């Protein structure tokens, strides 16, 4: 499936909302500039240095995933709540265009900067010491199940910091599955353990600076890069849009079972 791309303004158009309602995802071009990407990457490296020095294992109960870079040095491959640890990442959430995306959920929607896993920055690299090269099929709505709640509206906003082609791996979605039954949401695939390609999947192939949104009830995975070395390096930020009761996390928050499953991803 070759899908349509859009541009994000202060308000969503009727066409954009209709596309998202039907397919469960949407792709906006040129959300941030190259210089902003450079600032974000430098900021993440500063946070990484602090966390390595302090041997940070969890942030607000969410495990931090470490791995090795191509030169063997230890790196953070999945940052949780990184917006709470650097002003550059915190300010990124104040972009007024992000407020337009709340229309996709409706009344009470907000950016979950202090909830769920906060702003997550994933750093993938396909090398011999990497601990984070792919992520199996899953739905983000599984979080609600572990909270003892019915999965509700939750969107994942992705801000892409790397250029991707299909061979670089990255986000794969099964369009329309956000309309599925609760049974299929839970059991259509083995969460996190199934990495096999699906004949109905669509490859999301952003350029650096693009923004995507996908519904948390949509089946999706992160495909492994078929190339290795520096060409496989990719970074992406995710922050949730949620509604309902405000449930911020803090340093005493527990680690949930699904987060332990996610820790098996390599």
HELIX and SHEET records of a PDB file:
HELIX    1   1 UNK A   14  UNK A   23  1                                  10    
HELIX    2   2 UNK A   34  UNK A   54  1                                  21    
HELIX    3   3 UNK A   82  UNK A   84  5                                   3    
HELIX    4   4 UNK A   87  UNK A   92  1                                   6    
HELIX    5   5 UNK A   97  UNK A  100  1                                   4    
HELIX    6   6 UNK A  101  UNK A  104  5                                   4    
HELIX    7   7 UNK A  142  UNK A  146  1                                   5    
HELIX    8   8 UNK A  166  UNK A  168  5                                   3    
HELIX    9   9 UNK A  177  UNK A  179  5                                   3    
HELIX   10  10 UNK A  182  UNK A  187  1                                   6    
HELIX   11  11 UNK A  229  UNK A  232  5                                   4    
HELIX   12  12 UNK A  257  UNK A  262  1                                   6    
SHEET    1   A 5 UNK A  25  UNK A  28  0                                        
SHEET    2   A 5 UNK A 211  UNK A 215 -1                                        
SHEET    3   A 5 UNK A 154  UNK A 160 -1                                        
SHEET    4   A 5 UNK A 234  UNK A 242 -1                                        
SHEET    5   A 5 UNK A 110  UNK A 111 -1                                        
SHEET    1   B 7 UNK A  25  UNK A  28  0                                        
SHEET    2   B 7 UNK A 211  UNK A 215 -1                                        
SHEET    3   B 7 UNK A 154  UNK A 160 -1                                        
SHEET    4   B 7 UNK A 234  UNK A 242 -1                                        
SHEET    5   B 7 UNK A 120  UNK A 124 -1                                        
SHEET    6   B 7 UNK A  74  UNK A  79 -1                                        
SHEET    7   B 7 UNK A  65  UNK A  68 -1                                        
SHEET    1   C 2 UNK A  58  UNK A  59  0                                        
SHEET    2   C 2 UNK A  62  UNK A  63 -1                                        
SHEET    1   D 4 UNK A 135  UNK A 138  0                                        
SHEET    2   D 4 UNK A 220  UNK A 223 -1                                        
SHEET    3   D 4 UNK A 170  UNK A 174 -1                                        
SHEET    4   D 4 UNK A 201  UNK A 203 -1                                        
END                                                                             
